[in-house]
Amino acid sequence: MFSSRLSFADTTNALSKAKAKRLAAGQPLLDLSDSNPANAGFAWSATDLGPLLRRDGIQRQDPNPLGLASARTAISDYYSSRGARVPVDQLFLTASTSEAYSWIFKLLCNPGDEVLVPAPSYPLLEVIAALEGVTLRPYQLVQLAGEWVIDAATLSVNRQTRAILCINPSNPTGAFVGRRDRDVLRGFALKHGLAIVCDEVFLDYPAEGVASPGTWAGEANVMTFVLSGLSKVALAPQLKLGWIVVAGPASSTLEACRRLEHIADAFLSVNTPAQLALPDLLRRAEPLRALVRTRVAQGEVALRAWATSTASGCTVPPRQAGWTAILTLPPGVHEDRFLMNALSEGVWAHPGYFYGMPATVPSVVLSLLTPPDTLSAGLQGLERALKRT
Ligand SMILES: Cc1ncc(COP(=O)(O)O)c(C=O)c1O
């Protein structure tokens, strides 16, 4: 009865099962993977948010499938202040960045077509691609002298490859797409007639002292779709508002916008209150983002101090941005066994393979939004688990 798009739903992982069992039994769990900003104490107060969501205008729906002009103008201003000119008619509002991905896959791919994706990368991509009938073909990111870069030898296409995806900066590696990799991606896309899809949800979270190479939203030479949204940019995932910037050569941009408009019109999925609130949210988000950057920096310091002081054999690779950290485990440690032991110590973290980290380098991925007390207690639990593994 059911489509094979959901075949991924038939596989349950032993770790997730053990976690569900622990929670069902009412046992406590320190979650070191939680990246919901509200759970980490970063949320708009009801006093600030309430009036923004009770605006005149919520009684009607604007017929423009691209989204309200006032919201798109505010997003265009957001990019101007980051050095890119984005015309408002090249901006499409969506219900989230995840939905933006699904629209781009619909726009570019027939069922069975392929999209190149970095490995490691964000695990939800596999689910979204499967739901759109799209196959992901990984290309490898490797660490060279402490920096994550594209291993260009792993970029390959077949006749069904339509696009190449990048995450700037990446979740989980925290690496920006640097100048050299931009040239690699542009050159490869041009050579094979591919579009570039660039996820920039973490663009505003560079680590202290790291210069961001900036957005792809001003790209002029290659058909490019930049995705982002309020969940990270304004720490408001509950408002369900993302966007797509269409950039590139004039003729393909025009055609892409014409087609995207049909997709947007079919769903009209963006709620009006969030669109009306967006200009104020973008204008006022920076202080909240600054608090998040501080929390992330403190978390990274605590994690590095723990890794060096415990003689655990764990290391923390350098990171440039974002909210996540990779903890590299000592060679030979089995990720699942370690995380099962961590679970019995009451600590939950994600295995590196969940993000496509290489199996040869065992690792776990942690959220640096984790409140300091939880992180500290969680790391003590990881230490005990490591001793037992
Ligand atoms: C790299 C990346 N892209 C996209 C998303 C999803 O964003 P949204 O909440 O707007 O769907 C996430 C969520 O964590 C993410 O890590």
The ligand as an SDF file (V2000), in Angstrom:
LIG
                    3D

 16 16  0  0  0  0  0  0  0  0999 V2000
   22.5220   22.4960    8.3430 C   0  0  0  0  0  0  0  0  0  0  0  0
   21.0490   22.5570    8.6090 C   0  0  0  0  0  0  0  0  0  0  0  0
   20.2040   22.9230    7.6250 N   0  0  0  0  0  0  0  0  0  0  0  0
   18.8780   23.0160    7.8230 C   0  0  0  0  0  0  0  0  0  0  0  0
   18.3210   22.7450    9.0390 C   0  0  0  0  0  0  0  0  0  0  0  0
   16.8320   22.8160    9.1930 C   0  0  0  0  0  0  0  0  0  0  0  0
   16.4120   24.1110    9.3710 O   0  0  0  0  0  0  0  0  0  0  0  0
   14.8440   24.4430    9.5400 P   0  0  0  0  0  0  0  0  0  0  0  0
   14.5400   24.3500   11.0010 O   0  0  0  0  0  0  0  0  0  0  0  0
   14.7170   25.8390    9.0180 O   0  0  0  0  0  0  0  0  0  0  0  0
   14.0870   23.4570    8.7210 O   0  0  0  0  0  0  0  0  0  0  0  0
   19.1470   22.3690   10.1060 C   0  0  0  0  0  0  0  0  0  0  0  0
   18.5790   22.0660   11.4250 C   0  0  0  0  0  0  0  0  0  0  0  0
   19.2560   21.7940   12.3990 O   0  0  0  0  0  0  0  0  0  0  0  0
   20.5510   22.2660    9.8900 C   0  0  0  0  0  0  0  0  0  0  0  0
   21.3840   21.8690   10.8700 O   0  0  0  0  0  0  0  0  0  0  0  0
  1  2  1  0
  2  3  1  0
  2 15  2  0
  3  4  2  0
  4  5  1  0
  5  6  1  0
  5 12  2  0
  6  7  1  0
  7  8  1  0
  8  9  2  0
  8 10  1  0
  8 11  1  0
 12 13  1  0
 12 15  1  0
 13 14  2  0
 15 16  1  0
M  END
$$$$
